[in-house]
Every structure is written in C-alpha cells, then in structure tokens.
Amino acid sequence: MIMEPFGARLRRAMDERGPLCVGIDPHASLLAEWGLNDDVAGLERFSRTVVEATADRVALLKPQSAFFERFGSRGVAVLETTVREARAAGALVVMDAKRGDIGSTMAAYAESFLHKDAPLFSDALTVSPYLGYGSLSPAVALARESGAGLFVLALTSNPEGREVQHAVRADGRDVGATMLAHLAAENVGEEPLGSFGAVVGATLGDLSTYDLDINGPLLAPGVGAQGATPADLPRVFGSAVRNVVPNVSRGVLRHGPDVVALRDEVERFAYEVRTAVSAA
Ligand SMILES: O=c1ccn([C@@H]2O[C@H](COP(=O)(O)O)[C@@H](O)[C@H]2O)c(=O)[nH]1
C-alpha cells in the first residue's frame, strides 16, 4: 500500500493535535533523575514511559538515536520497539540520526530508516547536507517512494553552527539560505505541505533575512532547555510560523517518570505554542 506523503500526514497531525514535537532523549542524567539505571532496562523503561505519556497526543515524536546507539545492538533494539510503539499509538516519528555521507553511502543510510520494510522505518529522518545537498539525493528519492520525509539541517540551534551555516558563498547567499532554497525546490507544487523540511533553531532570534517559506515543515529545536520559549516563535519565524513544529526534549522529560506530570507538561507547551501561533 502506498503511504500518503509525510507532509500531508504531518499537516493533518499538526492541525488535529497541535504543532509540537517531543524528543525522546534518554540522557544518563535523566535516567538517574527518573530513578532508573543507566542500562538497557532503564533505557527501555524510559522510552516506554515517554511513548505511553505522549504518543496519543503529540503530532511528532523525535527519538534521538545517539542515546540508544550508546548501548550497542540492544539499545538499537529498544529504538526499534520505541519507533514501532510510537507509530502504533498514532504519533508520527522523526528519527533524529543526522545522517549524511557521500551519495553511495547515503543510499544505505536511507535504506536503514526510510525503506518501508526496514526495522527502523520512521516517518522522517534528520539529515546533514554538509557533504553537499546533492549527496542527499538517494534519501530524497527513497523518501518520495516510501511516503516519508526528511528534515535537513539548515540553521541549527547551537551557536557553533554559524561558522558553517552563515558562511557566504560566491553568489552572496549564505549556506543556510542555500539549503532552504534547495528544500523549497523539492516542495514545489506539493499540497497541503511538502515532505522536505528544514531544521531551524528556535534559539536564533530574528530570521527575517532568510526565506523560510519552503512549503515544507520547519522543525525548531531549542525550546525549553536551550532557552527559547513558545512565545519567541512568531518573532523568529515571522509568517512561516504556521509551518513550524517546535521540539522540546529535556523541557518535558525532566517532569518524568510520572505519566500525568509528563502529560501536563506536554499540554502546557502545546497550549503555549497554539496561543503564540494563533496570535501571529
Ligand atoms: O539544531 C539542532 C538540531 C537538533 N537538535 C536536537 O534536538 C534535541 C533538543 O533537545 P533539548 O533537550 O530540548 O535541548 C536534541 O535531541 C538535539 O540533538 C538540536 O537541539 N538542535
């Protein structure tokens, strides 16, 4: 069965559930705060709890692959279960693995996360374009075939990103703007929303010099622990704010392991995001 394109599925989820992405980031410090051991059993309990608390109510869940990979194959097995259970409970899943390599290797990364029969198949994948946007072509092609999406790192939330992303090219455009232009080209004519999104940090202040109108989703990490708030979103994203899905990881997760407390925090962020976006 051919799956509806990711952009259309995400638009519907954002409209029905509100535009919020919750991160599944099992930091060792959070496992300790939750009274769990820093081992595979702790990882499994943490991830199950986040899925139980959030997957039936948020548009997007974003497992951070690094925190699972650090436990080796058993951690990756927990990641597979987490993705499967989150999707079964109704959330879309973006795998935050930030893959990027020469095209021939990129094809294998794409198979790992975007082939519909892959054990880690996810609705979308974060990818790094810093081996050249064209190196991502195999992932773009497979995402189209599978009804999946990509989130391309364009303007990341960390201050160190500037030395690469703000570098100005010979044509006068900076690297981040160039990535946004590539994505706009991928999404031409797609309705209601293209499947090729950008990662643009909510921490970055006024982005009015960038054309964020890529007809695709803007995944905006940085809300919560990194200091941005939902109220910042209209100022940062301007008229593109309707397509923004802010991500909160530690800002929600530090309220666990109590499921009700996690849900309350998700509802609070969702309400604040909705209020900020509808006032814009
Ligand atoms: O520019 C980026 C891209 C990705 N991230 C990821 O988002 C979460 C943020 O976690 P918080 O706890 O809400 O700070 C994390 O998984 C990062 O790897 C990002 O922060 N910035």
The ligand as an SDF file (V2000), in Angstrom:
LIG
                    3D

 21 22  0  0  0  0  0  0  0  0999 V2000
   19.8050   22.2360   15.5780 O   0  0  0  0  0  0  0  0  0  0  0  0
   19.5070   21.2600   16.2830 C   0  0  0  0  0  0  0  0  0  0  0  0
   19.2050   20.0290   15.7470 C   0  0  0  0  0  0  0  0  0  0  0  0
   18.8100   19.0240   16.5830 C   0  0  0  0  0  0  0  0  0  0  0  0
   18.7360   19.1950   17.9280 N   0  0  0  0  0  0  0  0  0  0  0  0
   18.2780   18.0600   18.7390 C   0  0  0  0  0  0  0  0  0  0  0  0
   17.0480   18.4080   19.3820 O   0  0  0  0  0  0  0  0  0  0  0  0
   17.0200   17.9440   20.7370 C   0  0  0  0  0  0  0  0  0  0  0  0
   16.9750   19.1220   21.6680 C   0  0  0  0  0  0  0  0  0  0  0  0
   16.9030   18.7050   23.0000 O   0  0  0  0  0  0  0  0  0  0  0  0
   16.5630   19.7060   24.2280 P   0  0  0  0  0  0  0  0  0  0  0  0
   16.6900   18.8290   25.4140 O   0  0  0  0  0  0  0  0  0  0  0  0
   15.1430   20.2000   24.0210 O   0  0  0  0  0  0  0  0  0  0  0  0
   17.5680   20.7840   24.1890 O   0  0  0  0  0  0  0  0  0  0  0  0
   18.2840   17.0890   20.8950 C   0  0  0  0  0  0  0  0  0  0  0  0
   17.9370   15.7510   20.5610 O   0  0  0  0  0  0  0  0  0  0  0  0
   19.2380   17.6360   19.8540 C   0  0  0  0  0  0  0  0  0  0  0  0
   20.1480   16.6700   19.3780 O   0  0  0  0  0  0  0  0  0  0  0  0
   19.0400   20.4260   18.4480 C   0  0  0  0  0  0  0  0  0  0  0  0
   18.9660   20.6420   19.6710 O   0  0  0  0  0  0  0  0  0  0  0  0
   19.4120   21.4260   17.6070 N   0  0  0  0  0  0  0  0  0  0  0  0
  1  2  2  0
  2  3  1  0
  2 21  1  0
  3  4  2  0
  4  5  1  0
  5  6  1  0
  5 19  1  0
  6  7  1  0
  6 17  1  0
  7  8  1  0
  8  9  1  0
  8 15  1  0
  9 10  1  0
 10 11  1  0
 11 12  2  0
 11 13  1  0
 11 14  1  0
 15 16  1  0
 15 17  1  0
 17 18  1  0
 19 20  2  0
 19 21  1  0
M  END
$$$$
